[in-house]
């Protein structure tokens, strides 16, 4: 018992916290990267499957139009880019309220 400070227990007795606020930043960055870099290609692939080829070119043409939409501040481009971020933020916030 000499190695333990007075009033302290073993480290295993410490409460386990699953929530770490630093992890939120990584979740948000991953969601933003997915929304900007991966989701436009998935939307393009779905559109090609359902409606046929894209009139302005292939997947890179769609991605270029998407990036121009972001630069022009079109709401639909920003909704596509920020959609995963909003979903992850709502999920993390709801999880924090229940934990």
Secondary structure, 3 states (H helix, E strand, C coil): CCCCCCCCCCHHHCCCCCCCHHHHHHHHHHHHHHHHHHHHHHHHHHHHHHHCCCCCCCHHHHHHHHHHHHHCCCHHHHHHHHHHHHHHHHHHHHHHHHC
